[in-house]
Amino acid sequence: MRDRPTLDTLLQLRDDTAQPLYQQIEGQLRALITDGTLTPGTTLPAERQLAESLGISRTTVKRCYDRLRDSALIDAHGRLGFIVKASAARLNPGMNRLKGFTEEMRELGKTPSSLILHCAVEPDRAVASIFGVPTTARLLKLDRVRLGDNIPLSHELAWYNLTVAPALAQADLSGSIYACLRGLGVSLTHCEQSIEATTPTPEECAIFDFDLPVPCLLIKRRTFDEQGRLIEYVEGLFRGDQYSYRMRLNV
């Protein structure tokens, strides 16, 4: 049986780049954790031990470990070093039915919350064409960050058809929009959704606390009511280091 590779052999430090060493180590450790190479429960070397094996300063390793702890990927393990947390696995919600972020987080055992960046009723020529309404139609634009257990998981930009639910403009939008719509008598029945890989903008990197862009999932969704009217158009960017999607396909 082959010996399991040690962490210092898995990490490749480069001197031909301007990227700081702590960012190089952090990025590689994130990848090793999220792809399952470092499984939950794996013990990482203590700061001094890893620093000596890589020939770098202990401060560099500490800075890297601190950032991984802030992201809830690792936790202190006494004098033994650090341990990969069981919660490091990506969120893996199903896609078998229509549900909002709030319901999704609760099903995963997490506490949902939102940070509203912008909310206004304003016309948008491009989005109006998606809804099939006049360019002067009143649309609710909602820009917010969605969090699970206070960790930013997605940046969501959504528009809503106020000709169907005009009272939505005065509703409390800090929680579930779908719950608000149900309270207003709007029954959502189905959606059309696409998923593609993309790179976050500098502003989104700041939201997710990325030093360097990390591949993300861009989910575009059109949600309809029982009369076939388009109620919601949303573009949600989900961080790739925390999120994956699963679905069941029947033969």
Summary of the structure (lengths in Angstrom):
residues: 251
radius of gyration: 21.8
end to end distance: 40.3
largest distance: 69.7
contacts: 698
relative contact order: 0.12
helix: 31%
strand: 29%
